Amino acid sequence: MSSERVSFTLGVVGLAATAWLSLVAWLRIAPPARPGAAMAPVPAASWDLALSRARRIDINAASGAELERLPGVGPALASRIIAYRQSAGPFATAEGLREVPGIGPKTFEALRDYVSVDG
């Protein structure tokens, strides 16, 4: 085999190996999303307070999935918020969340900066 052919073959193999390793590394960093997969609740510590104030969640209009994005709110608590909202009417203030079973003073304090009642 000529040296040019060996160089070409090694170049193609090296390129293929680089592409493969790049794909493997990318999949470890950003695994593909599964359609219909639920989002995990976001811990309060990871929220940027300034951003959260600009993008508060309206508790009178939020879906269960949107409520679950709030710190400390899982599927059960999101369901209770929606059920309370449907039976008692819209929340007049964010403090109305305290009336929802399972939301005590500590939970409300964790939610206060992330919710609104006016879109």
C-alpha distances in whole Angstrom, upper triangle without the diagonal:
4,7,8,7,7,10,11,11,13,15,16,16,18,21,21,22,25,26,27,28,30,32,33,34,36,37,39,41,42,42,43,47,48,50,54,53,56,56,57,60,59,61,63,62,59,61,61,65,65,63,65,68,66,65,68,68,71,72,74,72,69,67,66,63,64,66,64,62,65,65,66,67,65,65,69,70,69,71,74,74,73,76,79,78,79,82,83,82,80,80,82,80,77,80,81,77,80,81,78,78,76,76,78,78,75,73,75,74,71,71,73,71,68,71,73,76,75,72
4,5,5,6,9,10,11,12,14,16,17,18,20,21,23,24,26,27,29,30,32,33,35,36,38,39,41,42,43,43,47,49,51,55,54,57,56,58,60,59,61,63,62,58,60,61,64,64,62,64,67,66,65,67,68,71,72,75,72,69,67,67,63,64,66,64,62,65,65,67,67,66,66,70,71,69,71,75,74,74,77,79,78,79,82,84,82,80,80,82,80,77,80,81,78,80,82,79,79,76,76,78,79,75,73,75,74,70,71,73,70,68,71,73,76,75,71
4,5,5,6,9,10,10,12,14,15,16,18,20,21,22,24,26,27,28,30,31,32,34,36,37,39,40,41,42,46,48,50,53,53,55,55,56,58,57,59,61,59,56,58,58,62,62,59,62,65,63,62,65,66,69,70,73,70,67,66,65,61,62,65,62,60,63,63,64,65,64,65,68,69,68,70,73,72,72,75,77,76,77,81,82,81,78,78,80,78,75,78,79,76,78,80,77,77,74,74,76,76,73,71,73,72,68,68,71,68,66,69,71,73,73,70
4,5,5,6,9,10,10,12,14,15,16,18,20,21,23,24,26,27,29,30,31,33,35,36,37,39,39,40,44,46,48,52,51,54,53,54,57,56,57,60,58,55,56,56,60,60,58,60,63,61,60,63,64,67,68,71,68,65,64,63,59,60,63,61,58,61,61,63,64,62,63,67,68,66,68,71,71,70,73,76,75,76,79,80,79,76,76,78,76,73,76,77,74,76,78,75,76,73,73,75,75,72,70,71,70,67,67,69,66,64,67,69,71,71,67
4,5,5,6,9,10,11,12,14,15,17,18,20,21,23,24,26,27,29,30,32,33,35,36,37,38,38,42,44,46,50,49,52,52,53,56,55,56,59,57,54,56,56,60,60,57,59,62,61,60,62,63,66,67,69,66,64,62,62,58,59,61,59,57,60,60,62,62,61,61,65,66,65,66,70,69,69,72,74,73,74,77,79,77,75,75,77,75,72,75,76,73,75,77,74,74,72,72,74,74,71,69,70,70,66,66,68,66,63,66,68,70,70,66
4,5,5,6,8,10,11,12,14,15,16,18,20,21,22,24,26,27,28,30,32,33,35,36,36,37,41,43,45,49,48,51,50,51,54,53,55,57,55,52,54,55,58,58,56,58,61,60,59,61,62,65,66,69,66,63,61,61,57,58,60,58,56,59,59,60,61,59,60,63,65,63,65,68,68,68,71,73,72,73,76,78,76,74,74,76,74,71,74,74,71,74,76,73,73,70,70,72,72,69,67,69,68,64,64,67,64,62,65,67,70,69,66
4,5,5,6,9,10,10,12,14,15,16,18,20,21,22,24,26,27,28,30,32,33,34,35,36,40,42,44,48,47,50,49,50,53,51,53,55,53,50,52,52,56,56,53,56,59,57,56,59,60,63,64,67,64,61,60,59,55,56,59,56,54,57,57,59,59,58,59,62,63,62,64,67,67,66,69,71,70,72,75,76,75,72,72,74,72,69,72,73,70,72,74,71,71,69,68,70,70,67,65,67,66,62,62,65,62,60,62,65,67,67,63
4,5,5,6,9,10,11,12,14,15,17,18,20,21,23,24,26,27,29,31,32,33,33,34,38,40,42,45,45,48,47,48,51,50,52,54,52,49,51,51,55,55,52,54,57,56,55,58,58,61,63,65,62,59,58,57,53,54,57,55,52,55,56,57,58,56,57,61,62,60,62,65,65,64,67,70,69,69,73,74,73,70,70,72,70,68,70,71,68,70,72,69,70,67,67,69,69,66,64,66,65,61,61,63,61,58,61,63,66,65,62
4,5,5,6,9,10,11,12,14,15,17,18,20,21,23,24,26,27,29,30,32,32,33,36,38,40,44,43,46,46,47,50,49,51,53,52,48,50,51,55,55,52,54,57,56,54,57,57,60,62,64,61,58,56,56,52,53,56,53,51,54,54,56,56,55,55,59,60,59,61,64,64,63,66,68,67,68,72,73,72,69,69,72,70,67,69,70,67,69,71,68,68,66,66,68,68,65,63,64,64,60,60,63,60,58,60,63,65,65,61
4,5,5,6,8,10,10,12,14,15,16,18,20,21,22,24,26,27,28,30,30,32,35,37,40,43,42,45,44,45,48,47,49,51,49,46,48,49,52,52,50,52,55,54,53,55,56,59,60,63,60,57,55,55,51,52,54,52,50,53,53,54,55,53,54,58,59,57,59,63,62,62,65,67,66,67,71,72,70,68,68,70,68,65,68,69,65,68,70,67,67,64,64,66,66,63,61,63,62,58,58,61,58,56,59,61,64,63,60
4,5,5,6,9,10,10,12,14,15,16,18,20,21,22,24,26,27,28,29,30,34,36,38,42,41,44,43,44,47,45,47,49,48,44,46,46,50,50,48,50,53,51,50,53,54,57,58,61,58,55,54,53,49,50,53,50,48,51,51,53,53,52,53,56,57,56,58,61,61,60,63,65,64,65,69,70,68,66,66,68,66,63,66,67,64,66,68,65,65,63,62,64,65,61,59,61,60,56,56,59,56,54,56,59,61,61,57
4,5,5,6,9,10,11,12,14,15,17,18,20,21,23,25,26,27,27,28,32,33,36,39,39,42,41,42,45,44,46,49,47,44,46,46,50,50,47,49,52,51,49,52,52,55,57,59,56,53,52,51,47,48,51,49,46,50,50,52,52,50,51,54,56,54,56,59,59,58,61,63,63,63,67,68,67,64,64,66,65,62,64,65,62,65,66,63,64,61,61,63,64,60,58,60,59,56,55,58,55,53,55,58,60,59,56
4,5,5,6,9,10,11,12,14,15,17,18,20,21,23,24,26,26,27,31,32,35,38,37,40,40,41,44,43,45,47,46,43,45,45,49,49,47,48,52,50,49,52,52,55,56,58,56,53,51,50,46,47,50,47,45,48,48,50,50,49,49,53,54,53,55,58,58,57,60,62,62,63,66,67,66,64,64,66,64,61,64,64,61,63,65,62,62,60,60,62,62,59,57,59,58,54,54,57,55,52,55,57,60,59,56
4,5,5,6,9,10,11,12,14,15,16,18,20,21,23,24,25,26,30,32,35,38,37,39,39,40,42,41,43,45,43,40,42,43,46,47,44,46,50,48,47,50,50,53,55,57,54,51,50,49,45,46,49,46,44,47,47,48,49,48,49,52,53,52,54,57,56,56,59,61,61,62,65,66,65,62,62,64,62,59,62,63,60,62,64,61,61,58,58,60,60,57,55,57,56,52,52,55,52,50,53,55,58,58,54
4,5,5,6,9,10,11,12,14,15,16,18,20,21,22,23,24,28,30,32,36,35,38,37,38,41,40,41,44,42,39,41,41,45,45,42,44,47,46,45,47,48,51,52,55,52,49,47,47,43,44,46,44,42,45,45,47,47,46,47,50,51,50,52,55,54,54,57,59,58,59,63,64,62,60,60,62,60,57,60,61,58,60,62,59,59,57,56,58,59,56,53,55,54,51,51,53,50,48,51,53,55,55,52
4,5,5,6,9,10,11,12,14,15,17,19,20,21,21,22,26,28,30,34,33,36,35,36,39,38,40,43,42,38,40,41,45,45,42,44,47,46,44,47,47,50,51,53,51,47,46,45,42,42,45,43,41,44,44,46,46,44,45,48,50,48,50,53,53,52,55,58,57,58,61,62,61,59,59,61,59,56,59,59,56,59,61,57,58,55,55,57,58,55,52,54,54,50,50,52,50,47,50,52,55,54,51
4,5,5,6,9,10,11,12,14,15,17,18,20,20,22,25,27,30,33,32,35,34,35,38,37,39,41,40,37,39,40,43,44,41,43,46,45,44,46,46,49,51,53,50,47,46,45,41,42,44,42,40,43,43,44,44,43,44,47,48,47,49,52,52,52,55,57,56,57,60,62,61,58,58,60,59,55,58,59,55,57,59,56,56,54,54,56,56,53,51,53,52,48,48,51,49,46,49,52,54,54,51
4,5,5,6,9,10,11,12,14,16,17,18,19,21,24,27,29,33,31,34,33,34,36,35,37,39,37,34,36,37,41,41,38,40,44,42,41,44,44,47,49,51,48,45,44,43,39,40,43,40,38,41,41,42,43,42,43,46,47,46,48,51,50,50,53,55,55,56,59,60,59,56,56,58,56,53,56,57,53,56,58,55,55,52,52,54,54,51,49,51,50,46,46,49,46,44,47,49,52,52,48
4,6,5,6,9,10,11,12,14,15,16,17,18,22,24,26,30,29,31,31,32,35,34,36,38,37,33,35,36,40,40,37,39,42,41,39,42,42,45,46,49,46,43,41,41,37,38,40,38,36,39,39,41,41,40,41,44,45,44,46,49,48,48,51,53,52,53,57,58,56,54,54,56,54,51,54,55,52,54,56,53,53,51,50,53,53,50,48,49,49,45,45,47,45,42,45,47,50,49,46
4,5,5,6,9,10,11,13,14,15,15,17,20,22,25,28,27,30,29,30,33,33,35,37,36,33,35,36,40,40,37,39,42,41,39,42,42,45,46,48,46,42,41,40,36,37,40,37,35,38,38,40,40,38,39,43,44,42,44,47,47,47,50,52,51,52,55,57,56,54,53,56,54,51,53,54,51,53,55,52,52,49,49,51,52,49,46,48,48,44,44,47,45,42,45,47,50,50,46
4,5,5,6,9,10,11,12,14,15,17,20,23,26,29,27,30,29,29,32,31,33,35,34,31,33,34,38,38,36,37,41,40,38,41,41,44,45,48,45,42,40,39,36,36,39,36,34,37,36,38,39,37,38,42,43,42,44,47,46,46,49,51,51,52,55,56,55,53,52,55,53,50,52,53,49,51,53,51,51,48,48,50,50,47,45,47,46,42,42,45,43,41,43,46,49,49,46
4,5,5,6,9,10,11,12,13,15,19,21,24,27,26,28,27,28,30,29,31,33,32,29,30,31,35,35,33,34,38,37,35,38,38,41,43,45,43,39,38,37,34,34,36,34,32,35,35,36,37,36,37,40,41,40,42,45,44,44,47,49,49,50,53,54,53,50,50,52,50,47,50,50,47,50,52,49,49,46,46,48,48,45,43,45,44,40,40,43,40,38,41,43,46,46,43
4,5,5,6,9,10,10,11,12,16,18,21,24,23,25,25,26,29,28,30,33,31,28,30,31,35,35,32,34,37,36,34,37,36,40,41,43,41,37,36,35,31,32,35,32,30,33,33,35,35,34,34,38,39,38,40,43,42,42,45,47,46,48,51,52,51,48,48,51,49,46,48,49,46,48,50,47,47,45,44,47,47,44,42,43,43,39,39,42,40,37,39,42,44,44,41
4,5,5,6,9,10,10,12,16,18,21,24,22,25,24,24,27,27,29,31,30,27,29,31,34,35,33,34,37,37,35,37,37,40,41,43,41,37,36,35,31,32,34,31,30,32,32,34,34,32,33,37,38,37,39,42,42,42,44,47,46,47,50,51,51,48,48,51,49,45,48,48,45,47,49,46,46,43,43,45,46,43,40,42,42,38,38,41,39,37,39,42,45,45,42
4,5,5,6,9,10,13,16,19,22,25,23,24,23,23,26,25,26,29,28,25,27,28,32,33,30,31,35,34,33,35,35,38,39,42,40,36,35,34,30,31,33,30,28,31,30,32,33,32,33,36,37,36,38,41,41,41,44,46,45,47,50,51,50,47,47,49,47,44,46,47,44,45,48,45,45,42,42,44,44,41,39,40,40,36,36,39,37,35,37,40,43,43,40
4,5,5,6,8,10,13,16,19,22,20,22,21,22,24,23,25,28,26,23,25,26,30,30,28,29,32,32,30,32,32,35,37,39,37,33,32,31,28,28,30,28,26,29,29,30,31,30,31,34,35,34,36,39,38,38,41,43,43,44,47,48,47,45,44,46,44,41,44,44,41,44,46,43,43,40,40,42,42,39,37,39,38,35,34,37,35,32,35,38,40,40,37
4,5,5,5,7,11,13,16,19,17,20,19,20,23,22,24,27,26,23,25,27,30,31,28,29,33,32,30,32,31,35,36,38,36,32,31,29,26,27,29,26,24,28,28,29,29,28,28,32,33,32,34,37,37,37,39,41,41,42,45,46,45,43,43,45,44,40,43,43,40,42,44,41,41,39,38,41,41,38,36,38,38,34,34,36,35,32,34,37,39,40,37
4,6,6,9,12,15,18,21,18,20,18,19,21,21,22,25,24,21,24,25,29,30,28,28,32,32,30,31,31,35,35,38,36,32,31,29,26,27,29,26,24,27,26,27,28,27,28,31,32,31,33,36,36,36,39,41,41,42,45,46,45,43,43,45,43,40,42,42,39,41,43,40,40,37,37,39,40,36,34,36,36,32,32,35,33,31,34,37,39,40,37
4,6,10,12,15,18,20,18,19,17,17,20,19,20,23,22,18,21,22,26,27,24,25,29,28,27,29,29,32,33,36,34,30,29,28,24,25,27,24,22,24,24,26,26,26,27,30,31,30,32,35,35,35,38,40,39,41,44,44,43,41,40,43,41,37,39,40,37,39,41,38,39,36,35,37,38,34,32,34,34,30,30,33,31,28,31,34,37,37,34
4,6,8,12,15,17,15,16,15,16,18,18,20,23,22,18,20,22,25,26,23,24,28,27,25,27,27,30,31,33,31,28,26,25,22,22,25,22,20,23,23,25,25,24,25,29,29,28,30,33,32,33,36,37,37,38,41,42,41,39,38,41,39,36,38,39,36,38,40,37,37,35,34,36,37,34,32,33,33,29,29,32,30,27,29,32,35,35,32
4,6,9,12,15,13,15,14,15,18,18,21,24,23,20,22,24,27,29,26,26,30,29,27,28,27,31,31,34,31,28,26,25,21,22,24,22,20,23,24,25,25,23,24,27,28,27,29,32,32,32,35,37,36,37,40,42,41,39,38,41,40,36,39,39,36,38,40,36,37,34,34,36,37,35,32,34,34,30,30,33,31,28,30,33,35,36,33
4,6,9,12,11,14,14,16,19,19,22,25,25,22,23,25,28,29,26,26,30,29,26,28,27,30,30,32,30,26,24,23,20,21,24,21,20,24,24,26,25,23,23,27,28,26,28,31,31,31,33,36,35,36,39,41,39,38,38,40,39,36,39,39,36,38,39,36,36,34,34,37,38,36,33,34,35,31,30,33,32,28,30,33,35,35,32
4,6,9,7,10,10,13,16,17,20,23,24,21,22,24,27,28,24,24,28,27,24,25,24,26,27,29,26,23,21,20,16,18,20,18,17,21,22,23,22,20,20,24,25,23,24,28,28,27,30,32,31,32,35,37,36,34,34,37,36,33,35,35,32,35,36,33,33,31,31,34,35,33,30,31,32,29,27,30,29,26,27,30,31,32,29
4,6,5,9,11,13,17,18,21,25,26,23,24,26,29,30,27,26,30,29,26,27,25,27,27,29,26,23,20,19,16,18,20,18,18,21,23,23,22,19,19,22,24,22,23,27,27,26,28,31,31,31,34,36,35,34,34,37,36,34,36,35,32,35,36,32,32,31,31,34,36,34,30,32,33,30,28,31,31,27,28,30,32,32,29
4,6,9,11,14,17,19,23,26,27,24,25,27,29,31,27,26,29,28,25,26,24,26,26,27,24,21,18,17,14,17,20,18,18,21,23,24,22,20,18,22,24,21,22,26,26,24,27,30,29,29,32,34,33,32,33,36,35,33,35,34,31,34,35,31,32,30,31,34,36,34,31,32,33,30,28,31,30,27,27,29,30,31,28
4,6,9,12,15,18,21,24,26,24,24,26,28,30,26,25,28,27,24,24,21,23,23,24,21,18,15,14,11,14,17,15,16,19,21,22,19,17,15,18,20,18,18,22,22,21,23,26,25,25,28,31,30,29,29,33,32,30,32,31,28,31,31,28,28,27,28,31,33,32,28,29,31,28,26,29,28,25,25,27,28,29,26
4,7,9,13,15,18,21,23,21,21,24,26,28,25,23,27,26,23,23,21,23,23,24,22,18,16,14,11,14,16,13,14,17,19,19,17,14,13,17,19,17,18,21,22,21,23,26,26,26,29,31,30,29,29,33,32,29,31,30,27,30,30,27,27,25,26,29,31,29,26,27,29,25,24,27,27,23,24,26,28,29,26
4,6,9,12,15,18,20,18,19,22,24,25,22,21,24,24,20,20,18,20,19,21,19,16,13,11,8,11,12,9,10,14,15,15,13,11,10,14,15,13,15,18,18,18,20,22,22,23,26,28,27,26,26,29,28,25,27,27,23,26,27,23,23,22,22,25,27,25,22,23,25,22,20,24,23,20,21,23,24,26,23
4,6,9,12,15,17,15,15,18,20,22,19,17,21,21,18,18,16,18,18,21,19,15,13,11,8,9,11,8,7,11,12,13,12,10,10,14,15,13,15,18,18,18,21,23,22,24,27,28,27,25,25,28,27,24,26,25,22,25,26,23,23,21,21,24,25,23,20,21,23,19,18,21,21,17,18,21,23,24,22
4,6,9,12,14,13,14,17,19,21,19,17,21,21,18,18,16,19,18,21,20,16,15,12,9,11,11,7,7,10,10,10,10,8,10,13,14,13,15,18,18,18,21,23,23,24,27,28,28,26,25,28,26,23,25,25,21,23,25,21,21,19,19,22,23,21,18,19,20,17,16,20,19,17,18,21,23,25,23
4,6,9,12,11,11,15,16,19,17,14,18,19,16,15,14,17,16,19,18,15,14,11,9,10,9,5,5,6,6,7,7,6,9,12,11,11,14,16,15,17,19,20,21,23,25,26,25,23,22,25,23,20,21,21,18,20,22,19,19,16,16,18,19,17,14,16,17,13,13,16,16,13,15,18,21,22,21
4,6,8,7,8,11,13,16,14,12,15,17,14,14,13,17,17,20,19,16,16,14,12,11,11,8,6,6,5,8,9,10,13,15,14,14,17,18,17,19,22,23,23,25,27,27,27,25,23,25,23,19,21,22,19,21,23,20,21,18,17,19,19,17,14,16,16,12,12,15,14,12,14,18,20,22,21
4,5,6,7,11,12,16,15,13,16,18,16,15,15,19,18,22,22,18,19,17,15,14,13,11,9,8,5,7,9,11,14,16,15,15,19,20,19,21,24,24,24,27,29,28,28,26,24,26,23,20,21,22,19,20,23,20,21,18,16,17,18,14,12,14,14,10,11,14,14,12,15,19,22,24,23
4,5,6,9,9,13,13,10,13,16,14,13,14,17,17,21,21,18,19,18,16,15,13,12,10,8,5,7,10,13,16,18,16,16,20,20,19,21,24,23,23,27,28,28,27,25,22,24,21,17,18,20,17,18,21,20,20,17,15,16,15,12,11,12,11,7,9,11,10,10,13,16,20,22,21
4,6,8,9,13,13,12,15,17,16,16,17,21,21,25,25,22,23,21,20,18,17,15,13,11,8,11,14,16,20,21,19,20,23,24,22,25,28,27,27,30,32,31,31,28,26,27,24,21,21,24,21,22,25,23,24,21,19,19,18,15,14,15,13,10,12,14,13,12,16,19,23,25,24
4,7,9,12,11,11,14,16,15,15,16,20,21,24,24,21,22,20,18,16,16,15,11,11,9,12,14,16,19,22,20,20,23,24,23,25,28,28,27,30,33,32,31,29,27,28,25,22,23,25,22,23,26,25,25,23,21,22,21,18,16,17,16,12,13,15,13,13,16,19,23,24,23
4,6,9,8,7,10,12,11,11,13,17,18,21,21,18,20,19,17,15,14,14,10,9,8,12,14,16,19,21,19,19,22,23,21,23,26,26,25,28,31,30,29,26,24,25,22,19,20,23,20,22,25,23,25,22,20,21,20,17,15,16,14,11,11,13,10,9,13,16,20,21,19
4,6,5,6,9,10,10,12,14,18,19,23,22,20,22,22,20,17,17,17,13,12,12,16,17,20,23,25,23,22,25,26,24,25,29,28,27,30,33,32,30,27,25,26,23,20,22,24,22,24,27,26,27,25,22,23,22,19,18,18,16,13,13,14,11,10,14,17,20,21,19
4,5,5,6,9,10,10,13,16,18,21,21,19,22,22,20,17,17,17,14,12,12,15,17,20,23,25,22,21,25,25,23,25,28,27,26,29,31,30,29,25,23,23,20,17,19,21,20,21,25,24,26,24,21,21,19,17,16,16,13,11,11,11,8,8,12,14,18,19,18
4,5,5,7,9,10,14,17,19,22,22,20,23,24,22,19,19,20,16,15,15,19,20,23,26,28,25,24,27,28,25,26,30,29,27,30,33,31,30,26,24,24,21,18,20,23,22,24,27,26,29,27,24,24,22,21,20,18,16,15,14,13,9,10,13,15,18,18,17
4,5,5,6,9,12,15,17,20,20,18,20,21,19,16,17,17,14,13,14,18,19,21,24,26,23,22,25,26,23,24,28,28,26,29,31,30,28,25,23,24,21,18,21,23,22,24,27,26,28,26,23,25,23,22,20,19,17,15,14,14,10,9,12,14,17,17,15
4,5,5,6,9,12,14,17,17,15,17,18,17,13,13,14,11,10,11,15,15,18,21,23,20,18,22,23,20,21,25,24,22,25,28,27,25,22,20,20,18,15,17,19,18,20,23,22,24,23,20,21,20,18,16,15,14,12,10,10,7,6,9,11,14,15,13
4,5,5,9,12,14,17,17,16,19,20,19,15,15,17,14,12,14,17,18,21,23,25,22,20,23,24,20,22,25,24,22,25,28,26,24,21,18,19,16,13,16,18,17,20,23,22,25,24,20,21,20,19,17,15,14,13,11,10,6,6,8,9,13,13,12
4,6,10,12,15,17,17,16,19,20,19,15,16,18,15,14,16,20,20,22,24,26,24,21,25,25,22,23,26,26,23,26,29,27,25,22,20,20,18,16,19,21,20,23,25,25,27,26,23,25,23,22,21,19,18,16,14,13,10,9,10,11,14,13,11
4,6,9,12,15,14,12,15,17,15,12,13,15,12,11,14,17,17,19,21,23,21,18,21,22,19,20,23,23,21,23,26,25,23,20,18,19,17,15,18,19,18,21,23,22,25,24,21,23,23,22,19,18,17,16,13,13,10,8,9,9,12,12,9
4,6,9,12,12,10,13,15,14,11,11,13,11,10,12,15,15,17,19,21,18,16,19,19,16,17,20,20,18,21,23,22,20,16,15,16,13,11,14,16,14,18,20,19,22,21,18,20,19,19,16,14,14,13,10,10,8,5,5,6,9,9,8
4,6,9,8,7,10,11,11,7,8,11,9,8,12,14,12,15,16,18,15,12,15,16,13,13,17,17,14,17,20,19,17,14,13,14,13,10,14,14,13,16,18,17,19,19,16,19,19,19,16,14,15,14,10,10,10,6,5,6,8,9,7
4,5,6,6,10,12,13,9,9,13,12,11,14,16,14,17,17,18,16,13,15,16,12,12,15,15,12,15,17,16,14,10,10,11,10,9,13,13,12,15,17,16,19,19,17,19,20,20,17,15,16,16,12,12,12,9,6,5,5,6,5
4,6,5,8,10,12,9,7,11,12,10,14,15,12,14,15,15,12,10,12,12,8,9,12,11,9,12,14,13,11,8,7,10,9,8,11,10,9,12,13,12,15,16,14,16,17,18,15,13,15,15,11,11,12,10,6,6,6,8,8
4,6,9,11,14,11,10,14,15,14,17,18,15,17,17,17,15,12,13,13,9,8,11,10,7,9,12,11,9,6,6,9,10,10,12,11,10,14,14,13,17,18,16,19,20,21,18,16,18,18,14,14,16,13,10,8,6,8,8
4,7,10,12,9,10,13,14,14,18,19,16,17,16,17,16,12,13,14,11,9,12,13,9,11,14,14,11,9,10,13,13,13,16,14,14,17,17,16,19,20,18,22,23,23,20,18,21,20,16,16,17,14,11,10,8,9,7
4,7,8,6,6,10,10,11,15,16,13,14,13,15,13,9,11,13,10,8,12,13,10,12,16,16,14,11,12,15,15,13,16,15,13,17,17,15,18,18,17,20,21,21,18,17,19,18,14,15,16,12,10,10,10,11,9
4,5,5,6,9,10,12,15,16,12,12,11,13,12,8,9,12,10,8,11,13,11,12,16,17,15,13,14,18,18,16,19,17,15,19,19,16,18,18,18,21,23,23,19,19,21,19,16,18,18,15,13,14,14,15,13
4,5,5,6,9,10,13,13,10,9,7,9,9,5,6,10,9,7,10,13,12,13,16,17,16,15,16,19,19,17,19,17,15,18,18,14,16,16,16,19,21,21,17,17,20,18,15,18,19,15,14,15,16,17,16
4,5,5,7,9,13,13,10,9,8,11,11,8,10,13,12,11,14,16,15,16,20,21,20,18,18,22,21,19,21,20,17,20,21,17,19,18,18,21,23,22,18,19,21,18,16,18,18,15,14,16,17,18,16
4,5,5,8,11,13,10,10,10,13,12,9,11,14,12,11,15,16,15,16,20,20,19,16,16,19,18,16,19,18,15,19,20,17,19,18,17,20,21,21,17,17,18,16,13,15,15,11,11,13,14,15,13
4,5,6,9,10,7,8,8,11,9,6,9,11,8,9,13,13,13,15,17,18,17,15,14,17,16,13,16,15,12,15,16,13,15,14,13,16,18,17,13,13,15,13,10,13,14,10,9,12,13,15,14
4,5,8,8,5,5,6,9,8,6,9,11,10,11,14,16,15,17,20,21,20,18,18,21,19,16,18,18,14,17,18,15,16,14,14,17,19,17,13,14,16,13,11,15,15,12,12,15,16,19,17
4,6,9,7,8,10,13,11,10,13,15,13,14,18,18,18,20,23,23,22,20,19,21,20,16,19,19,16,18,20,17,19,17,16,18,19,17,14,15,16,13,11,14,13,10,11,14,16,18,16
4,6,6,8,11,13,10,9,13,14,12,14,17,17,17,19,22,21,21,18,17,19,17,13,15,16,13,15,17,15,16,14,13,15,16,14,11,11,12,9,7,10,10,7,8,12,14,17,15
4,6,9,12,13,11,11,15,15,14,16,19,19,19,22,24,24,23,21,19,21,19,15,16,17,14,15,18,16,16,14,12,14,14,12,9,10,10,7,7,10,10,9,11,14,17,20,19
4,6,10,11,9,10,13,13,13,16,18,18,19,21,23,23,23,21,19,22,19,16,16,17,13,14,16,14,14,11,10,12,13,10,7,10,11,8,8,12,13,11,13,16,19,22,21
4,7,8,6,6,10,10,10,12,14,15,16,18,20,20,20,19,17,20,18,15,16,16,12,13,15,12,12,10,9,12,14,13,9,11,13,10,9,13,14,12,12,15,17,20,19
4,6,6,6,9,10,11,12,14,15,17,18,20,21,22,20,20,23,21,18,19,18,15,16,17,14,13,11,12,15,17,16,12,14,16,14,13,16,18,15,15,18,20,22,21
4,6,5,6,9,10,11,12,14,15,16,18,20,20,20,20,23,22,19,21,19,16,18,18,14,14,12,14,17,20,19,15,17,19,17,15,19,20,17,17,20,20,23,22
4,5,5,6,9,10,11,12,14,15,17,18,19,19,19,22,22,19,20,18,15,16,15,12,11,9,12,15,18,17,14,16,19,17,16,19,21,19,18,20,21,24,23
4,5,5,6,9,10,10,12,14,15,16,17,17,16,19,18,15,16,14,11,12,12,9,8,7,8,12,15,14,11,12,15,14,12,15,18,16,15,17,18,21,21
4,5,5,6,9,10,11,12,14,15,16,15,14,18,17,15,16,14,11,13,14,10,11,10,11,14,17,17,13,13,16,15,12,15,17,14,13,15,15,18,18
4,5,5,6,9,10,11,12,14,15,15,15,19,19,17,18,16,13,15,14,10,11,11,12,16,19,19,16,16,20,18,16,19,21,18,16,18,17,20,20
4,5,5,6,8,10,10,12,13,14,13,17,17,15,15,13,10,12,10,7,7,8,10,13,16,17,14,14,18,17,15,17,20,18,16,17,17,20,20
4,6,5,6,9,10,10,11,10,10,14,14,12,13,10,8,10,9,6,8,9,9,13,15,16,13,12,16,15,13,14,17,15,12,14,13,16,16
4,5,5,6,9,10,10,10,11,14,15,14,15,13,11,13,12,9,11,13,13,17,19,20,17,16,19,19,16,17,19,17,14,15,13,16,16
4,5,5,6,8,10,11,12,16,17,16,17,13,12,14,12,9,10,13,14,17,20,21,18,17,21,21,18,20,22,20,17,18,16,19,19
4,5,5,6,8,9,9,13,14,13,13,10,9,11,8,6,9,11,12,15,17,19,16,15,19,19,17,18,21,19,16,16,14,17,18
4,6,5,5,5,7,10,12,12,13,10,9,12,10,9,12,14,14,17,19,21,18,16,19,20,17,17,19,18,14,14,11,14,15
4,6,6,7,10,13,15,16,17,13,13,16,13,12,14,17,17,20,22,24,21,20,23,23,20,21,23,21,18,17,14,17,17
4,6,9,11,14,16,17,17,13,13,15,12,11,13,16,17,20,22,24,21,20,24,24,21,22,25,23,20,19,17,19,20
4,7,8,11,13,14,14,10,11,13,10,10,13,16,16,18,20,23,20,18,22,23,20,20,23,22,18,17,14,17,19
4,7,9,12,13,14,11,12,14,12,12,15,18,17,20,22,24,21,19,22,23,20,20,22,20,17,15,12,14,16
4,6,9,10,12,9,10,13,12,12,16,18,17,19,20,22,20,17,20,21,17,17,19,17,13,12,8,10,12
4,5,7,8,6,8,10,10,11,14,16,14,16,17,19,17,14,17,18,14,14,16,15,11,9,7,10,12
4,7,8,7,10,12,12,13,17,19,16,18,18,20,19,15,17,19,16,14,16,16,12,10,7,9,13
4,5,6,8,10,11,13,17,18,15,16,15,17,16,12,14,16,13,11,13,13,10,8,6,9,12
4,5,6,8,10,11,15,15,12,13,13,14,12,9,11,12,9,7,10,10,7,6,6,10,12
4,5,6,8,10,13,14,10,11,10,12,11,8,10,12,10,8,11,12,10,10,10,13,16
4,5,6,8,11,13,10,11,12,14,13,10,12,14,12,11,14,14,11,11,10,13,16
4,5,5,9,10,7,9,10,12,10,7,10,12,9,9,13,12,10,10,10,14,16
4,5,8,8,5,6,7,10,9,7,10,12,10,11,14,15,13,14,14,17,19
4,6,9,7,9,11,13,12,10,14,15,14,14,18,17,15,15,15,18,20
4,6,6,8,11,13,11,10,14,15,13,14,17,17,14,15,15,19,20
4,6,8,12,13,11,11,15,16,15,16,20,19,17,19,19,22,23
4,6,10,10,8,10,13,13,13,15,18,17,17,19,19,23,24
4,7,8,5,6,10,10,10,11,15,14,14,16,17,20,21
4,6,5,6,9,10,11,12,15,16,15,18,19,22,24
4,6,5,6,9,10,10,14,15,15,17,18,22,24
4,5,5,6,9,10,13,14,15,18,20,23,24
4,5,5,6,9,12,12,12,15,17,21,21
4,5,5,6,9,10,10,12,14,18,19
4,5,5,8,10,11,13,16,19,20
4,6,7,8,10,13,16,19,20
4,6,5,6,10,13,15,16
4,6,6,8,11,14,15
4,6,8,12,14,14
4,7,11,12,12
4,7,9,9
4,6,7
4,6
4
